[in-house]
Amino acid sequence: MTPEYTSTGEKLLLLLLDDESGLLSRADRLDAVLGAAHLLDLARLGYVTVQAPTRRWGFLVGGTVRVVGTLPGLPVLRSAYDVVAAEEGDSLAVVKRLGRGQRDALLQRLVDRGLVERRRGRFLGLPATVWPAVDGEQERRTRGALTAILVHGYAADASSAGLVALLHGLGLSHAVVERGPVPAATVSARARAIVEGDWEDDYVARRVPSVQAAIEVAHRTVNAVTPGRAS
C-alpha cells in the first residue's frame, strides 16, 4: 500500500507537538508558518512559480506568485492552489492568505489519519485543546531525515530543504534533531547554509528555480513572525 502523502505543514506540526501533553509549540505564529509550508509544497511539485523577495528603497517586497499547470490531485494542496489562483501576486501577501485556518485543518487531517488525537486538556490551569500522539512513525521518519541532514551532513533534497527553512526561521533547527555531541550552533549553521541554497537537488533547482525562491520566501516570512530572529 502506498504511504499517504504528508505535506510539509503536517510534518512541521508533528515536530512542534509534544507527544505526551499534546501541546503545540509556537502556536501563536503558525498561520504564517503554515502558509509558507503550503507555498513550498506547491512550488516543489510544480503547481506555482515563485519569484524571490527583493528590497526596494529599504523595504522588503515580495516577488510574484502565479499558478501553473493543473489543479493538484492532493486534497491537502487543492485549497492552497485555489487561494493562489484567486489572488496571484506578492509572495509575502499570498503566504499570509494561504495560512488562514490551516492550523485546525491540518491538525484535523492528522487526527483523521490516526497520527494524533484531539482531547480537552489544560494549559496553565485553563481548559485547552491538546493533540497527543497516537502513531509516531511519521514523526520519527521526519526527525531521522533531519538528523541525517543537519547532524551527519547528508545532502538535503528539495522537500527537506523547505522544512529546514521553516525550522531555522523559528529558531528550532537544533531542537528537533538528535544532535548528540554536535553543538547547537553547528546544526543552526548547517540549516542556514541549506536555506541559502546548499541542497542536493541541483536538477530541481535548475528545472524549477522557484523552489529556491519559495524557500527564501518561507524563511523570511517565518523570521518576521519570530521575535529575536535576524537570520
Secondary structure, DSSP 4 states (H G I P E B T S, - for coil): -PPPP--HHHHHHHHHB-TTT--BTTGGGHHHHHHHHHHHHHHHTTSEEEPPPEEETTEEE--EEEE-SS--SSHHHHHHHHHHHHS-EEHHHHHHHHHTTHHHHHHHHHHHTTSB--EEEEETTEEEEE--BS--HHHHHHHHHHHHHHTT-PPP-HHHHHHHHHHHHHT-TTTSS--TTS-HHHHHHHHHHHHTT--S-HHHHHH-THHHHHHHHHHHHHHHTSTT---
